[in-house]
Amino acid sequence: MRTLGKTEIDVIVIAKAEDDAAWERPLRVRRKKKASLSLPIEVAERVAFFAQLHRHASAEDWLNRIIQERLELEEAAFAGVKRELAKGRV
């Protein structure tokens, strides 16, 4: 099977452009929304230091990892408390 060139692909796509049966369902893609967070300068400096210490590309990457880890801990603790409440132990 040979590889099609760009021009050949364009010809095929243009020929099938009006044929709805030739296409899959359209996909919806949502861009991740970013939130901003204000930090006191002292905290931001500490974050930058530890991000560099842990060899992260940016302070944002390091913070994202730390927050994700903390959320997992909090969710596990919350699930444990819910189980205990369901058993009537708390």
C-alpha positions as CSV (number, residue, x, y, z in Angstrom):
1,M,0.0,0.0,0.0
2,R,1.5,3.3,-1.0
3,T,1.3,6.5,0.9
4,L,-0.9,9.2,-0.6
5,G,0.6,12.7,-1.2
6,K,-0.9,15.9,0.1
7,T,-2.5,16.7,-3.3
8,E,-4.0,13.3,-3.7
9,I,-5.5,13.5,-0.2
10,D,-6.9,17.0,-1.0
11,V,-8.6,15.6,-4.1
12,I,-10.2,12.8,-2.2
13,V,-11.4,15.0,0.6
14,I,-12.9,17.6,-1.8
15,A,-14.7,14.9,-3.7
16,K,-16.3,13.6,-0.6
17,A,-16.9,16.9,1.1
18,E,-20.6,17.0,0.3
19,D,-21.2,13.2,1.0
20,D,-22.3,13.0,4.7
21,A,-22.1,9.2,4.6
22,A,-18.3,9.5,4.0
23,W,-17.7,11.3,7.4
24,E,-17.9,10.2,11.0
25,R,-19.9,12.1,13.6
26,P,-18.4,15.4,14.4
27,L,-16.4,15.6,17.6
28,R,-16.8,18.3,20.2
29,V,-13.6,19.5,21.7
30,R,-13.5,21.7,24.8
31,R,-10.4,23.6,25.8
32,K,-9.4,23.2,29.3
33,K,-10.2,26.3,31.3
34,K,-7.4,27.6,33.4
35,A,-8.0,29.4,36.7
36,S,-5.7,31.9,38.2
37,L,-4.7,32.0,41.8
38,S,-3.1,34.8,43.7
39,L,-0.4,33.9,46.1
40,P,1.5,36.1,48.6
41,I,5.0,36.8,47.3
42,E,6.6,34.8,50.1
43,V,4.6,31.7,49.1
44,A,5.3,32.3,45.4
45,E,9.0,32.5,46.1
46,R,8.9,29.2,48.1
47,V,6.9,27.5,45.3
48,A,9.5,28.7,42.7
49,F,12.4,27.4,44.9
50,F,10.8,23.9,45.4
51,A,9.8,23.6,41.8
52,Q,13.4,24.2,40.7
53,L,14.6,21.9,43.5
54,H,12.4,19.1,42.1
55,R,13.5,19.9,38.6
56,H,10.0,20.8,37.3
57,A,9.7,22.9,34.1
58,S,7.8,25.5,35.9
59,A,6.3,26.5,39.2
60,E,2.9,25.9,37.7
61,D,3.7,22.3,36.8
62,W,5.0,21.7,40.3
63,L,2.0,23.3,42.0
64,N,-0.3,21.3,39.8
65,R,1.4,18.0,40.9
66,I,1.3,19.0,44.6
67,I,-2.3,20.0,44.5
68,Q,-3.3,16.8,42.6
69,E,-1.5,14.7,45.2
70,R,-3.2,16.6,48.1
71,L,-6.6,16.2,46.4
72,E,-6.1,12.5,46.2
73,L,-5.2,12.3,49.9
74,E,-8.3,14.4,50.8
75,E,-10.6,12.3,48.6
76,A,-9.3,9.1,50.2
77,A,-9.7,10.4,53.7
78,F,-13.2,11.7,52.9
79,A,-14.2,8.3,51.4
80,G,-12.9,6.6,54.6
81,V,-15.0,8.9,56.8
82,K,-18.1,8.2,54.6
83,R,-17.5,4.4,55.0
84,E,-17.2,4.7,58.8
85,L,-20.3,6.9,58.9
86,A,-22.2,4.3,56.9
87,K,-21.1,1.6,59.4
88,G,-22.2,3.8,62.3
89,R,-18.7,4.1,63.8
90,V,-18.2,7.8,63.8
